[in-house]
Amino acid sequence: MKRRLSRSRLVTVGFLLVIGYFLWTEHRAHVIQALPYLLLAACPLMHLFMHHGHGHGHHRAEKRAQEGKETSLEGGDD
């Protein structure tokens, strides 16, 4: 199955490439100065998106443990 880019997506990608080229050639000094701040801004974003916030894994583990206890109690009646 061959995927094709729609015309609007192709134009959007081209537009973004042109913007990136001109940002790099005309504003190289400003872009390079902003890179450390972008790296610092990426840290909390990666934390939120990669860990999905705090505490969610603990609730799931407790729920699985509760379900495991319930099924083991039901299985002991044989």
PDB file of N, CA, C and O in Angstrom, chain B, residues numbered from 101:
ATOM      1  N   MET B 101       0.856  -1.168   0.000  1.00  0.00           N
ATOM      2  CA  MET B 101       0.000   0.000   0.000  1.00  0.00           C
ATOM      3  C   MET B 101       0.905   1.235   0.000  1.00  0.00           C
ATOM      4  O   MET B 101       1.746   1.400   0.883  1.00  0.00           O
ATOM      5  N   LYS B 102       0.726   2.063  -0.963  1.00  0.00           N
ATOM      6  CA  LYS B 102       1.557   3.248  -1.120  1.00  0.00           C
ATOM      7  C   LYS B 102       0.826   4.464  -0.558  1.00  0.00           C
ATOM      8  O   LYS B 102      -0.318   4.745  -0.917  1.00  0.00           O
ATOM      9  N   ARG B 103       1.524   5.186   0.344  1.00  0.00           N
ATOM     10  CA  ARG B 103       0.929   6.392   0.926  1.00  0.00           C
ATOM     11  C   ARG B 103       1.313   7.588   0.075  1.00  0.00           C
ATOM     12  O   ARG B 103       2.460   7.724  -0.351  1.00  0.00           O
ATOM     13  N   ARG B 104       0.357   8.436  -0.163  1.00  0.00           N
ATOM     14  CA  ARG B 104       0.614   9.645  -0.929  1.00  0.00           C
ATOM     15  C   ARG B 104       0.354  10.849  -0.049  1.00  0.00           C
ATOM     16  O   ARG B 104      -0.560  10.854   0.776  1.00  0.00           O
ATOM     17  N   LEU B 105       1.170  11.862  -0.239  1.00  0.00           N
ATOM     18  CA  LEU B 105       0.964  13.115   0.467  1.00  0.00           C
ATOM     19  C   LEU B 105      -0.080  13.931  -0.274  1.00  0.00           C
ATOM     20  O   LEU B 105      -0.030  14.060  -1.497  1.00  0.00           O
ATOM     21  N   SER B 106      -1.003  14.467   0.461  1.00  0.00           N
ATOM     22  CA  SER B 106      -1.969  15.349  -0.178  1.00  0.00           C
ATOM     23  C   SER B 106      -1.263  16.647  -0.557  1.00  0.00           C
ATOM     24  O   SER B 106      -0.182  16.951  -0.052  1.00  0.00           O
ATOM     25  N   ARG B 107      -1.872  17.385  -1.429  1.00  0.00           N
ATOM     26  CA  ARG B 107      -1.266  18.623  -1.913  1.00  0.00           C
ATOM     27  C   ARG B 107      -1.092  19.627  -0.782  1.00  0.00           C
ATOM     28  O   ARG B 107      -0.082  20.328  -0.728  1.00  0.00           O
ATOM     29  N   SER B 108      -2.071  19.702   0.125  1.00  0.00           N
ATOM     30  CA  SER B 108      -1.964  20.665   1.229  1.00  0.00           C
ATOM     31  C   SER B 108      -0.823  20.300   2.179  1.00  0.00           C
ATOM     32  O   SER B 108      -0.125  21.184   2.674  1.00  0.00           O
ATOM     33  N   ARG B 109      -0.630  19.014   2.434  1.00  0.00           N
ATOM     34  CA  ARG B 109       0.482  18.614   3.298  1.00  0.00           C
ATOM     35  C   ARG B 109       1.821  18.870   2.632  1.00  0.00           C
ATOM     36  O   ARG B 109       2.779  19.278   3.288  1.00  0.00           O
ATOM     37  N   LEU B 110       1.887  18.634   1.345  1.00  0.00           N
ATOM     38  CA  LEU B 110       3.120  18.889   0.612  1.00  0.00           C
ATOM     39  C   LEU B 110       3.466  20.373   0.647  1.00  0.00           C
ATOM     40  O   LEU B 110       4.630  20.732   0.828  1.00  0.00           O
ATOM     41  N   VAL B 111       2.472  21.234   0.476  1.00  0.00           N
ATOM     42  CA  VAL B 111       2.693  22.679   0.543  1.00  0.00           C
ATOM     43  C   VAL B 111       3.116  23.084   1.949  1.00  0.00           C
ATOM     44  O   VAL B 111       4.004  23.922   2.108  1.00  0.00           O
ATOM     45  N   THR B 112       2.493  22.503   2.969  1.00  0.00           N
ATOM     46  CA  THR B 112       2.838  22.819   4.347  1.00  0.00           C
ATOM     47  C   THR B 112       4.282  22.420   4.662  1.00  0.00           C
ATOM     48  O   THR B 112       5.019  23.188   5.280  1.00  0.00           O
ATOM     49  N   VAL B 113       4.677  21.237   4.243  1.00  0.00           N
ATOM     50  CA  VAL B 113       6.053  20.785   4.476  1.00  0.00           C
ATOM     51  C   VAL B 113       7.031  21.702   3.755  1.00  0.00           C
ATOM     52  O   VAL B 113       8.052  22.088   4.323  1.00  0.00           O
ATOM     53  N   GLY B 114       6.728  22.055   2.508  1.00  0.00           N
ATOM     54  CA  GLY B 114       7.589  22.971   1.767  1.00  0.00           C
ATOM     55  C   GLY B 114       7.694  24.321   2.436  1.00  0.00           C
ATOM     56  O   GLY B 114       8.778  24.898   2.516  1.00  0.00           O
ATOM     57  N   PHE B 115       6.574  24.827   2.917  1.00  0.00           N
ATOM     58  CA  PHE B 115       6.542  26.120   3.603  1.00  0.00           C
ATOM     59  C   PHE B 115       7.396  26.077   4.870  1.00  0.00           C
ATOM     60  O   PHE B 115       8.144  27.015   5.146  1.00  0.00           O
ATOM     61  N   LEU B 116       7.287  24.999   5.634  1.00  0.00           N
ATOM     62  CA  LEU B 116       8.084  24.866   6.855  1.00  0.00           C
ATOM     63  C   LEU B 116       9.578  24.748   6.546  1.00  0.00           C
ATOM     64  O   LEU B 116      10.409  25.266   7.291  1.00  0.00           O
ATOM     65  N   LEU B 117       9.915  24.072   5.456  1.00  0.00           N
ATOM     66  CA  LEU B 117      11.320  23.989   5.060  1.00  0.00           C
ATOM     67  C   LEU B 117      11.869  25.359   4.673  1.00  0.00           C
ATOM     68  O   LEU B 117      13.003  25.691   5.020  1.00  0.00           O
ATOM     69  N   VAL B 118      11.086  26.146   3.967  1.00  0.00           N
ATOM     70  CA  VAL B 118      11.532  27.489   3.583  1.00  0.00           C
ATOM     71  C   VAL B 118      11.694  28.365   4.821  1.00  0.00           C
ATOM     72  O   VAL B 118      12.669  29.107   4.933  1.00  0.00           O
ATOM     73  N   ILE B 119      10.747  28.282   5.745  1.00  0.00           N
ATOM     74  CA  ILE B 119      10.843  29.062   6.986  1.00  0.00           C
ATOM     75  C   ILE B 119      12.092  28.657   7.764  1.00  0.00           C
ATOM     76  O   ILE B 119      12.818  29.517   8.262  1.00  0.00           O
ATOM     77  N   GLY B 120      12.347  27.351   7.871  1.00  0.00           N
ATOM     78  CA  GLY B 120      13.530  26.881   8.577  1.00  0.00           C
ATOM     79  C   GLY B 120      14.814  27.349   7.922  1.00  0.00           C
ATOM     80  O   GLY B 120      15.767  27.709   8.612  1.00  0.00           O
ATOM     81  N   TYR B 121      14.849  27.347   6.599  1.00  0.00           N
ATOM     82  CA  TYR B 121      16.043  27.808   5.887  1.00  0.00           C
ATOM     83  C   TYR B 121      16.312  29.278   6.176  1.00  0.00           C
ATOM     84  O   TYR B 121      17.442  29.656   6.485  1.00  0.00           O
ATOM     85  N   PHE B 122      15.276  30.108   6.077  1.00  0.00           N
ATOM     86  CA  PHE B 122      15.483  31.540   6.304  1.00  0.00           C
ATOM     87  C   PHE B 122      15.769  31.854   7.775  1.00  0.00           C
ATOM     88  O   PHE B 122      16.539  32.767   8.073  1.00  0.00           O
ATOM     89  N   LEU B 123      15.164  31.116   8.681  1.00  0.00           N
ATOM     90  CA  LEU B 123      15.507  31.307  10.097  1.00  0.00           C
ATOM     91  C   LEU B 123      16.977  30.992  10.331  1.00  0.00           C
ATOM     92  O   LEU B 123      17.665  31.710  11.056  1.00  0.00           O
ATOM     93  N   TRP B 124      17.453  29.916   9.715  1.00  0.00           N
ATOM     94  CA  TRP B 124      18.840  29.535   9.926  1.00  0.00           C
ATOM     95  C   TRP B 124      19.804  30.507   9.257  1.00  0.00           C
ATOM     96  O   TRP B 124      20.804  30.888   9.866  1.00  0.00           O
ATOM     97  N   THR B 125      19.532  30.919   8.020  1.00  0.00           N
ATOM     98  CA  THR B 125      20.489  31.776   7.316  1.00  0.00           C
ATOM     99  C   THR B 125      20.459  33.212   7.809  1.00  0.00           C
ATOM    100  O   THR B 125      21.511  33.840   7.929  1.00  0.00           O
ATOM    101  N   GLU B 126      19.302  33.738   8.091  1.00  0.00           N
ATOM    102  CA  GLU B 126      19.193  35.152   8.461  1.00  0.00           C
ATOM    103  C   GLU B 126      19.317  35.397   9.966  1.00  0.00           C
ATOM    104  O   GLU B 126      19.747  36.472  10.386  1.00  0.00           O
ATOM    105  N   HIS B 127      18.951  34.426  10.761  1.00  0.00           N
ATOM    106  CA  HIS B 127      18.922  34.628  12.212  1.00  0.00           C
ATOM    107  C   HIS B 127      19.734  33.567  12.939  1.00  0.00           C
ATOM    108  O   HIS B 127      19.370  33.159  14.042  1.00  0.00           O
ATOM    109  N   ARG B 128      20.816  33.119  12.343  1.00  0.00           N
ATOM    110  CA  ARG B 128      21.629  32.040  12.902  1.00  0.00           C
ATOM    111  C   ARG B 128      22.083  32.353  14.326  1.00  0.00           C
ATOM    112  O   ARG B 128      22.010  31.493  15.203  1.00  0.00           O
ATOM    113  N   ALA B 129      22.544  33.561  14.555  1.00  0.00           N
ATOM    114  CA  ALA B 129      23.039  33.923  15.892  1.00  0.00           C
ATOM    115  C   ALA B 129      21.917  33.861  16.927  1.00  0.00           C
ATOM    116  O   ALA B 129      22.132  33.418  18.055  1.00  0.00           O
ATOM    117  N   HIS B 130      20.736  34.300  16.546  1.00  0.00           N
ATOM    118  CA  HIS B 130      19.616  34.284  17.497  1.00  0.00           C
ATOM    119  C   HIS B 130      19.143  32.856  17.753  1.00  0.00           C
ATOM    120  O   HIS B 130      18.805  32.502  18.882  1.00  0.00           O
ATOM    121  N   VAL B 131      19.120  32.043  16.710  1.00  0.00           N
ATOM    122  CA  VAL B 131      18.669  30.662  16.868  1.00  0.00           C
ATOM    123  C   VAL B 131      19.641  29.892  17.752  1.00  0.00           C
ATOM    124  O   VAL B 131      19.216  29.138  18.627  1.00  0.00           O
ATOM    125  N   ILE B 132      20.945  30.073  17.533  1.00  0.00           N
ATOM    126  CA  ILE B 132      21.944  29.373  18.329  1.00  0.00           C
ATOM    127  C   ILE B 132      21.886  29.828  19.792  1.00  0.00           C
ATOM    128  O   ILE B 132      22.078  29.016  20.697  1.00  0.00           O
ATOM    129  N   GLN B 133      21.628  31.099  20.027  1.00  0.00           N
ATOM    130  CA  GLN B 133      21.514  31.586  21.405  1.00  0.00           C
ATOM    131  C   GLN B 133      20.299  31.009  22.108  1.00  0.00           C
ATOM    132  O   GLN B 133      20.307  30.874  23.331  1.00  0.00           O
ATOM    133  N   ALA B 134      19.259  30.666  21.370  1.00  0.00           N
ATOM    134  CA  ALA B 134      18.037  30.149  21.981  1.00  0.00           C
ATOM    135  C   ALA B 134      18.104  28.649  22.252  1.00  0.00           C
ATOM    136  O   ALA B 134      17.274  28.135  23.003  1.00  0.00           O
ATOM    137  N   LEU B 135      19.053  27.934  21.671  1.00  0.00           N
ATOM    138  CA  LEU B 135      19.109  26.483  21.831  1.00  0.00           C
ATOM    139  C   LEU B 135      19.219  26.013  23.278  1.00  0.00           C
ATOM    140  O   LEU B 135      18.524  25.061  23.635  1.00  0.00           O
ATOM    141  N   PRO B 136      20.051  26.619  24.144  1.00  0.00           N
ATOM    142  CA  PRO B 136      20.074  26.149  25.540  1.00  0.00           C
ATOM    143  C   PRO B 136      18.723  26.321  26.240  1.00  0.00           C
ATOM    144  O   PRO B 136      18.338  25.482  27.054  1.00  0.00           O
ATOM    145  N   TYR B 137      18.009  27.397  25.929  1.00  0.00           N
ATOM    146  CA  TYR B 137      16.702  27.604  26.548  1.00  0.00           C
ATOM    147  C   TYR B 137      15.676  26.602  26.026  1.00  0.00           C
ATOM    148  O   TYR B 137      14.796  26.162  26.767  1.00  0.00           O
ATOM    149  N   LEU B 138      15.793  26.246  24.756  1.00  0.00           N
ATOM    150  CA  LEU B 138      14.900  25.228  24.211  1.00  0.00           C
ATOM    151  C   LEU B 138      15.165  23.872  24.849  1.00  0.00           C
ATOM    152  O   LEU B 138      14.239  23.097  25.087  1.00  0.00           O
ATOM    153  N   LEU B 139      16.430  23.592  25.124  1.00  0.00           N
ATOM    154  CA  LEU B 139      16.780  22.347  25.802  1.00  0.00           C
ATOM    155  C   LEU B 139      16.197  22.328  27.219  1.00  0.00           C
ATOM    156  O   LEU B 139      15.648  21.318  27.658  1.00  0.00           O
ATOM    157  N   LEU B 140      16.321  23.436  27.917  1.00  0.00           N
ATOM    158  CA  LEU B 140      15.741  23.517  29.263  1.00  0.00           C
ATOM    159  C   LEU B 140      14.221  23.422  29.233  1.00  0.00           C
ATOM    160  O   LEU B 140      13.621  22.824  30.125  1.00  0.00           O
ATOM    161  N   ALA B 141      13.599  24.003  28.223  1.00  0.00           N
ATOM    162  CA  ALA B 141      12.142  23.926  28.104  1.00  0.00           C
ATOM    163  C   ALA B 141      11.697  22.511  27.746  1.00  0.00           C
ATOM    164  O   ALA B 141      10.588  22.106  28.093  1.00  0.00           O
ATOM    165  N   ALA B 142      12.547  21.761  27.058  1.00  0.00           N
ATOM    166  CA  ALA B 142      12.189  20.406  26.665  1.00  0.00           C
ATOM    167  C   ALA B 142      12.176  19.447  27.850  1.00  0.00           C
ATOM    168  O   ALA B 142      11.452  18.452  27.823  1.00  0.00           O
ATOM    169  N   CYS B 143      12.957  19.723  28.884  1.00  0.00           N
ATOM    170  CA  CYS B 143      13.048  18.808  30.034  1.00  0.00           C
ATOM    171  C   CYS B 143      11.700  18.608  30.731  1.00  0.00           C
ATOM    172  O   CYS B 143      11.289  17.461  30.909  1.00  0.00           O
ATOM    173  N   PRO B 144      10.992  19.672  31.136  1.00  0.00           N
ATOM    174  CA  PRO B 144       9.698  19.425  31.783  1.00  0.00           C
ATOM    175  C   PRO B 144       8.665  18.844  30.824  1.00  0.00           C
ATOM    176  O   PRO B 144       7.798  18.077  31.242  1.00  0.00           O
ATOM    177  N   LEU B 145       8.748  19.197  29.560  1.00  0.00           N
ATOM    178  CA  LEU B 145       7.800  18.640  28.596  1.00  0.00           C
ATOM    179  C   LEU B 145       8.029  17.140  28.419  1.00  0.00           C
ATOM    180  O   LEU B 145       7.073  16.367  28.357  1.00  0.00           O
ATOM    181  N   MET B 146       9.283  16.735  28.340  1.00  0.00           N
ATOM    182  CA  MET B 146       9.573  15.304  28.233  1.00  0.00           C
ATOM    183  C   MET B 146       9.135  14.579  29.499  1.00  0.00           C
ATOM    184  O   MET B 146       8.629  13.459  29.431  1.00  0.00           O
ATOM    185  N   HIS B 147       9.326  15.205  30.640  1.00  0.00           N
ATOM    186  CA  HIS B 147       8.913  14.586  31.898  1.00  0.00           C
ATOM    187  C   HIS B 147       7.405  14.352  31.915  1.00  0.00           C
ATOM    188  O   HIS B 147       6.940  13.282  32.306  1.00  0.00           O
ATOM    189  N   LEU B 148       6.655  15.348  31.492  1.00  0.00           N
ATOM    190  CA  LEU B 148       5.199  15.210  31.492  1.00  0.00           C
ATOM    191  C   LEU B 148       4.723  14.171  30.488  1.00  0.00           C
ATOM    192  O   LEU B 148       3.876  13.338  30.809  1.00  0.00           O
ATOM    193  N   PHE B 149       5.260  14.217  29.280  1.00  0.00           N
ATOM    194  CA  PHE B 149       4.757  13.325  28.245  1.00  0.00           C
ATOM    195  C   PHE B 149       5.303  11.911  28.357  1.00  0.00           C
ATOM    196  O   PHE B 149       4.622  10.958  27.979  1.00  0.00           O
ATOM    197  N   MET B 150       6.513  11.757  28.866  1.00  0.00           N
ATOM    198  CA  MET B 150       7.083  10.415  28.949  1.00  0.00           C
ATOM    199  C   MET B 150       6.635   9.681  30.202  1.00  0.00           C
ATOM    200  O   MET B 150       6.490   8.459  30.183  1.00  0.00           O
ATOM    201  N   HIS B 151       6.414  10.409  31.292  1.00  0.00           N
ATOM    202  CA  HIS B 151       5.989   9.771  32.531  1.00  0.00           C
ATOM    203  C   HIS B 151       4.480   9.869  32.733  1.00  0.00           C
ATOM    204  O   HIS B 151       3.944   9.243  33.647  1.00  0.00           O
ATOM    205  N   HIS B 152       3.802  10.622  31.920  1.00  0.00           N
ATOM    206  CA  HIS B 152       2.357  10.835  32.026  1.00  0.00           C
ATOM    207  C   HIS B 152       1.971  11.343  33.411  1.00  0.00           C
ATOM    208  O   HIS B 152       0.990  10.889  33.999  1.00  0.00           O
ATOM    209  N   GLY B 153       2.738  12.271  33.915  1.00  0.00           N
ATOM    210  CA  GLY B 153       2.454  12.840  35.220  1.00  0.00           C
ATOM    211  C   GLY B 153       2.956  11.941  36.334  1.00  0.00           C
ATOM    212  O   GLY B 153       3.605  10.929  36.070  1.00  0.00           O
ATOM    213  N   HIS B 154       2.666  12.297  37.564  1.00  0.00           N
ATOM    214  CA  HIS B 154       3.141  11.522  38.714  1.00  0.00           C
ATOM    215  C   HIS B 154       2.015  10.686  39.298  1.00  0.00           C
ATOM    216  O   HIS B 154       0.852  11.090  39.300  1.00  0.00           O
ATOM    217  N   GLY B 155       2.380   9.525  39.786  1.00  0.00           N
ATOM    218  CA  GLY B 155       1.471   8.719  40.577  1.00  0.00           C
ATOM    219  C   GLY B 155       0.543   7.807  39.809  1.00  0.00           C
ATOM    220  O   GLY B 155      -0.160   7.011  40.432  1.00  0.00           O
ATOM    221  N   HIS B 156       0.502   7.876  38.516  1.00  0.00           N
ATOM    222  CA  HIS B 156      -0.456   7.048  37.789  1.00  0.00           C
ATOM    223  C   HIS B 156      -0.070   5.577  37.833  1.00  0.00           C
ATOM    224  O   HIS B 156      -0.945   4.716  37.918  1.00  0.00           O
ATOM    225  N   GLY B 157       1.191   5.280  37.779  1.00  0.00           N
ATOM    226  CA  GLY B 157       1.634   3.895  37.787  1.00  0.00           C
ATOM    227  C   GLY B 157       1.346   3.203  39.101  1.00  0.00           C
ATOM    228  O   GLY B 157       1.067   2.004  39.118  1.00  0.00           O
ATOM    229  N   HIS B 158       1.408   3.933  40.204  1.00  0.00           N
ATOM    230  CA  HIS B 158       1.157   3.329  41.511  1.00  0.00           C
ATOM    231  C   HIS B 158      -0.296   2.917  41.655  1.00  0.00           C
ATOM    232  O   HIS B 158      -0.583   1.866  42.228  1.00  0.00           O
ATOM    233  N   HIS B 159      -1.208   3.714  41.153  1.00  0.00           N
ATOM    234  CA  HIS B 159      -2.629   3.367  41.247  1.00  0.00           C
ATOM    235  C   HIS B 159      -2.933   2.131  40.421  1.00  0.00           C
ATOM    236  O   HIS B 159      -3.728   1.286  40.834  1.00  0.00           O
ATOM    237  N   ARG B 160      -2.311   2.020  39.266  1.00  0.00           N
ATOM    238  CA  ARG B 160      -2.550   0.847  38.423  1.00  0.00           C
ATOM    239  C   ARG B 160      -2.007  -0.405  39.088  1.00  0.00           C
ATOM    240  O   ARG B 160      -2.644  -1.457  39.046  1.00  0.00           O
ATOM    241  N   ALA B 161      -0.835  -0.300  39.702  1.00  0.00           N
ATOM    242  CA  ALA B 161      -0.244  -1.467  40.358  1.00  0.00           C
ATOM    243  C   ALA B 161      -1.107  -1.910  41.539  1.00  0.00           C
ATOM    244  O   ALA B 161      -1.304  -3.107  41.745  1.00  0.00           O
ATOM    245  N   GLU B 162      -1.617  -0.963  42.306  1.00  0.00           N
ATOM    246  CA  GLU B 162      -2.480  -1.305  43.428  1.00  0.00           C
ATOM    247  C   GLU B 162      -3.767  -1.941  42.945  1.00  0.00           C
ATOM    248  O   GLU B 162      -4.267  -2.884  43.559  1.00  0.00           O
ATOM    249  N   LYS B 163      -4.312  -1.425  41.835  1.00  0.00           N
ATOM    250  CA  LYS B 163      -5.550  -1.982  41.304  1.00  0.00           C
ATOM    251  C   LYS B 163      -5.317  -3.412  40.824  1.00  0.00           C
ATOM    252  O   LYS B 163      -6.150  -4.289  41.054  1.00  0.00           O
ATOM    253  N   ARG B 164      -4.178  -3.651  40.151  1.00  0.00           N
ATOM    254  CA  ARG B 164      -3.864  -5.001  39.685  1.00  0.00           C
ATOM    255  C   ARG B 164      -3.671  -5.947  40.875  1.00  0.00           C
ATOM    256  O   ARG B 164      -4.080  -7.107  40.819  1.00  0.00           O
ATOM    257  N   ALA B 165      -3.054  -5.455  41.942  1.00  0.00           N
ATOM    258  CA  ALA B 165      -2.845  -6.290  43.126  1.00  0.00           C
ATOM    259  C   ALA B 165      -4.191  -6.639  43.758  1.00  0.00           C
ATOM    260  O   ALA B 165      -4.397  -7.773  44.192  1.00  0.00           O
ATOM    261  N   GLN B 166      -5.107  -5.673  43.812  1.00  0.00           N
ATOM    262  CA  GLN B 166      -6.435  -5.931  44.365  1.00  0.00           C
ATOM    263  C   GLN B 166      -7.169  -6.959  43.518  1.00  0.00           C
ATOM    264  O   GLN B 166      -7.809  -7.867  44.050  1.00  0.00           O
ATOM    265  N   GLU B 167      -7.077  -6.817  42.183  1.00  0.00           N
ATOM    266  CA  GLU B 167      -7.745  -7.772  41.293  1.00  0.00           C
ATOM    267  C   GLU B 167      -7.147  -9.159  41.450  1.00  0.00           C
ATOM    268  O   GLU B 167      -7.862 -10.160  41.395  1.00  0.00           O
ATOM    269  N   GLY B 168      -5.833  -9.219  41.646  1.00  0.00           N
ATOM    270  CA  GLY B 168      -5.168 -10.510  41.835  1.00  0.00           C
ATOM    271  C   GLY B 168      -5.620 -11.191  43.115  1.00  0.00           C
ATOM    272  O   GLY B 168      -5.801 -12.408  43.136  1.00  0.00           O
ATOM    273  N   LYS B 169      -5.805 -10.416  44.191  1.00  0.00           N
ATOM    274  CA  LYS B 169      -6.274 -10.990  45.455  1.00  0.00           C
ATOM    275  C   LYS B 169      -7.692 -11.503  45.322  1.00  0.00           C
ATOM    276  O   LYS B 169      -8.029 -12.560  45.855  1.00  0.00           O
ATOM    277  N   GLU B 170      -8.534 -10.749  44.605  1.00  0.00           N
ATOM    278  CA  GLU B 170      -9.934 -11.157  44.431  1.00  0.00           C
ATOM    279  C   GLU B 170     -10.019 -12.438  43.626  1.00  0.00           C
ATOM    280  O   GLU B 170     -10.808 -13.320  43.966  1.00  0.00           O
ATOM    281  N   THR B 171      -9.229 -12.567  42.568  1.00  0.00           N
ATOM    282  CA  THR B 171      -9.290 -13.779  41.758  1.00  0.00           C
ATOM    283  C   THR B 171      -8.708 -14.962  42.510  1.00  0.00           C
ATOM    284  O   THR B 171      -9.186 -16.083  42.337  1.00  0.00           O
ATOM    285  N   SER B 172      -7.672 -14.749  43.358  1.00  0.00           N
ATOM    286  CA  SER B 172      -7.120 -15.857  44.120  1.00  0.00           C
ATOM    287  C   SER B 172      -8.106 -16.330  45.190  1.00  0.00           C
ATOM    288  O   SER B 172      -8.156 -17.520  45.501  1.00  0.00           O
ATOM    289  N   LEU B 173      -8.882 -15.416  45.748  1.00  0.00           N
ATOM    290  CA  LEU B 173      -9.908 -15.804  46.729  1.00  0.00           C
ATOM    291  C   LEU B 173     -11.019 -16.579  46.070  1.00  0.00           C
ATOM    292  O   LEU B 173     -11.541 -17.532  46.649  1.00  0.00           O
ATOM    293  N   GLU B 174     -11.390 -16.184  44.864  1.00  0.00           N
ATOM    294  CA  GLU B 174     -12.469 -16.877  44.155  1.00  0.00           C
ATOM    295  C   GLU B 174     -12.005 -18.271  43.728  1.00  0.00           C
ATOM    296  O   GLU B 174     -12.797 -19.212  43.726  1.00  0.00           O
ATOM    297  N   GLY B 175     -10.734 -18.408  43.369  1.00  0.00           N
ATOM    298  CA  GLY B 175     -10.219 -19.700  42.929  1.00  0.00           C
ATOM    299  C   GLY B 175     -10.049 -20.707  44.061  1.00  0.00           C
ATOM    300  O   GLY B 175      -9.959 -21.904  43.790  1.00  0.00           O
ATOM    301  N   GLY B 176     -10.002 -20.269  45.320  1.00  0.00           N
ATOM    302  CA  GLY B 176      -9.786 -21.164  46.459  1.00  0.00           C
ATOM    303  C   GLY B 176     -11.026 -21.885  46.923  1.00  0.00           C
ATOM    304  O   GLY B 176     -10.942 -22.696  47.845  1.00  0.00           O
ATOM    305  N   ASP B 177     -12.182 -21.626  46.325  1.00  0.00           N
ATOM    306  CA  ASP B 177     -13.423 -22.244  46.772  1.00  0.00           C
ATOM    307  C   ASP B 177     -13.627 -23.636  46.227  1.00  0.00           C
ATOM    308  O   ASP B 177     -14.598 -24.293  46.603  1.00  0.00           O
ATOM    309  N   ASP B 178     -12.751 -24.121  45.350  1.00  0.00           N
ATOM    310  CA  ASP B 178     -12.972 -25.428  44.715  1.00  0.00           C
ATOM    311  C   ASP B 178     -12.878 -26.564  45.659  1.00  0.00           C
ATOM    312  O   ASP B 178     -13.043 -27.716  45.256  1.00  0.00           O
TER     313      ASP B 178
END
